[in-house]
Amino acid sequence: MSSVSFTVSAGTASRNYSWQHGSLLSALEQALSLTTSGLSDVRIVDSEGRSHSPSALYQRMFGPRTTDEAAPARARARAA
């Protein structure tokens, strides 16, 4: 039995980071948080080697966000 794992990777100008996750939702949550925090090139890679951006994976899982749903997230990002 093979286990499914997800690697979240992100970088700054001087360093690259990566974290392992056992679930897709925890990987997506961290990737979205890292993107909001300003890290660059945030990617989620599954055990098959497929690489996804956090926003593309979110849309694939939950569908596109409408303008009304996105407004609170943008307001929080500006406040941070």
MARMIFI-356598 format. One line per 2 residues: number of its first residue (from 1); their letters; for each residue x, y, z of N, C-alpha, C, O. Coordinates in steps of 0.02 Angstrom, whole numbers, plus 50000, padded with zeros to 5 digits. Layout:
# residues N
NUM> A> X Y Z X Y Z X Y Z X Y Z; ...
# end
This chain:
# residues 80
1> MS> 50043 49941 50000 50000 50000 50000 50045 50062 50000 50087 50070 50044; 50035 50106 49952 50076 50166 49950 50038 50223 49983 49977 50228 49980
3> SV> 50076 50266 50016 50044 50323 50049 50046 50384 50004 50093 50392 49965; 49996 50425 50009 49993 50486 49970 50023 50541 50013 50006 50549 50072
5> SF> 50068 50578 49984 50097 50634 50020 50098 50695 49975 50096 50690 49914; 50103 50752 50006 50103 50815 49971 50160 50857 49999 50169 50862 50059
7> TV> 50198 50887 49954 50253 50931 49974 50234 51002 49955 50217 51016 49897; 50238 51046 50004 50228 51117 49991 50297 51149 49988 50337 51140 50034
9> SA> 50310 51185 49935 50374 51220 49930 50362 51294 49917 50313 51313 49886; 50408 51335 49941 50403 51407 49934 50473 51436 49942 50518 51402 49967
11> GT> 50481 51498 49922 50547 51527 49928 50546 51601 49944 50495 51635 49939; 50604 51624 49962 50618 51695 49971 50676 51710 49923 50699 51666 49887
13> AS> 50698 51771 49923 50754 51789 49879 50816 51749 49894 50856 51736 49849; 50826 51728 49957 50888 51695 49976 50881 51621 49993 50932 51587 50002
15> RN> 50820 51595 49998 50814 51527 50023 50749 51494 49999 50699 51528 49987; 50751 51427 49990 50692 51388 49974 50674 51343 50033 50718 51319 50068
17> YS> 50609 51333 50043 50584 51293 50098 50537 51239 50071 50508 51247 50017; 50530 51184 50108 50480 51134 50090 50454 51099 50153 50490 51091 50202
19> WQ> 50391 51079 50149 50357 51045 50205 50318 50986 50177 50290 50990 50123; 50317 50931 50215 50280 50871 50196 50212 50870 50231 50207 50890 50290
21> HG> 50161 50848 50195 50094 50842 50224 50064 50775 50204 50076 50750 50150; 50024 50747 50248 49990 50685 50235 49922 50694 50204 49891 50646 50180
23> SL> 49896 50756 50204 49831 50768 50174 49833 50828 50127 49872 50875 50138; 49793 50825 50077 49789 50879 50028 49764 50944 50059 49789 50998 50044
25> LS> 49714 50938 50103 49687 50999 50134 49737 51035 50178 49739 51096 50178; 49777 50998 50216 49827 51031 50257 49881 51063 50214 49906 51117 50230
27> AL> 49900 51031 50159 49949 51060 50113 49921 51123 50081 49956 51173 50075; 49858 51121 50060 49827 51179 50029 49821 51237 50078 49834 51294 50061
29> EQ> 49802 51222 50140 49797 51274 50191 49864 51309 50202 49867 51370 50205; 49917 51270 50208 49983 51300 50218 50005 51339 50156 50033 51394 50163
31> AL> 49994 51313 50097 50014 51347 50036 49979 51414 50028 50010 51463 50010; 49914 51416 50043 49878 51479 50039 49904 51529 50091 49909 51588 50077
33> SL> 49920 51505 50150 49948 51547 50202 50016 51576 50182 50029 51635 50193; 50058 51534 50153 50123 51557 50130 50117 51609 50074 50155 51658 50073
35> TT> 50070 51599 50030 50058 51647 49976 50037 51714 50005 50061 51766 49984; 49991 51712 50052 49967 51773 50085 50023 51807 50123 50024 51868 50129
37> SG> 50070 51768 50150 50127 51796 50187 50180 51827 50143 50227 51858 50167; 50174 51818 50077 50220 51849 50031 50276 51806 50005 50320 51831 49970
39> LS> 50277 51741 50021 50329 51699 49993 50315 51689 49918 50258 51694 49895; 50368 51675 49881 50361 51669 49808 50363 51596 49786 50386 51552 49823
41> DV> 50340 51585 49726 50342 51519 49694 50315 51464 49739 50347 51412 49747; 50257 51475 49769 50226 51425 49813 50194 51371 49769 50154 51386 49726
43> RI> 50212 51309 49781 50187 51252 49742 50168 51195 49788 50196 51188 49843; 50121 51154 49766 50102 51092 49800 50116 51036 49751 50090 51036 49695
45> VD> 50157 50989 49772 50176 50932 49729 50150 50868 49761 50163 50855 49820; 50112 50828 49723 50086 50766 49750 50136 50709 49741 50189 50719 49711
47> SE> 50118 50650 49766 50164 50593 49764 50176 50568 49693 50222 50529 49681; 50135 50589 49645 50144 50571 49575 50189 50622 49539 50205 50612 49480
49> GR> 50209 50675 49574 50252 50726 49544 50215 50783 49510 50247 50826 49480; 50149 50784 49514 50110 50838 49484 50115 50900 49528 50105 50896 49589
51> SH> 50129 50956 49497 50139 51019 49533 50081 51066 49519 50058 51073 49463; 50056 51098 49573 49999 51143 49567 50012 51208 49606 50046 51207 49657
53> SP> 49986 51262 49581 49987 51324 49620 49930 51318 49670 49881 51283 49657; 49935 51353 49727 49880 51349 49776 49813 51373 49748 49762 51342 49761
55> SA> 49814 51427 49709 49750 51453 49683 49719 51405 49633 49658 51396 49633; 49759 51375 49590 49732 51327 49541 49703 51266 49575 49651 51240 49556
57> LY> 49738 51242 49626 49714 51183 49663 49650 51199 49702 49604 51159 49704; 49647 51259 49732 49587 51280 49767 49528 51281 49719 49474 51255 49735
59> QR> 49537 51311 49660 49483 51314 49611 49462 51245 49587 49403 51232 49576; 49510 51201 49580 49494 51133 49559 49453 51096 49611 49408 51057 49594
61> MF> 49468 51108 49674 49433 51074 49728 49365 51106 49745 49316 51070 49756; 49362 51173 49746 49303 51207 49771 49268 51251 49720 49215 51279 49735
63> GP> 49295 51257 49661 49266 51300 49610 49292 51371 49618 49321 51388 49669; 49281 51412 49567 49305 51481 49571 49269 51520 49625 49210 51508 49638
65> RT> 49305 51566 49654 49275 51610 49705 49239 51667 49670 49265 51695 49622; 49181 51683 49694 49145 51740 49666 49173 51804 49696 49210 51802 49745
67> TD> 49157 51860 49666 49182 51925 49690 49162 51936 49762 49202 51961 49802; 49100 51920 49781 49077 51930 49850 49116 51887 49900 49129 51910 49955
69> EA> 49134 51826 49880 49172 51783 49926 49244 51806 49933 49274 51797 49986; 49272 51834 49880 49342 51854 49881 49354 51920 49918 49410 51932 49940
71> AP> 49304 51961 49925 49313 52028 49956 49341 52024 50027 49387 52061 50042; 49315 51982 50072 49343 51979 50140 49416 51956 50140 49456 51981 50180
73> AR> 49434 51910 50096 49504 51886 50094 49550 51942 50071 49605 51950 50098; 49529 51981 50022 49570 52037 49999 49577 52089 50054 49631 52118 50062
75> AR> 49524 52101 50092 49526 52151 50146 49575 52128 50200 49612 52169 50227; 49575 52063 50217 49621 52036 50267 49693 52041 50241 49738 52058 50280
77> AR> 49704 52028 50178 49772 52030 50150 49799 52101 50151 49858 52111 50165; 49757 52150 50138 49779 52220 50140 49795 52242 50211 49840 52282 50222
79> AA> 49758 52216 50260 49767 52235 50329 49831 52206 50359 49859 52233 50406; 49855 52151 50330 49914 52116 50357 49978 52151 50342 50032 52128 50361
# end
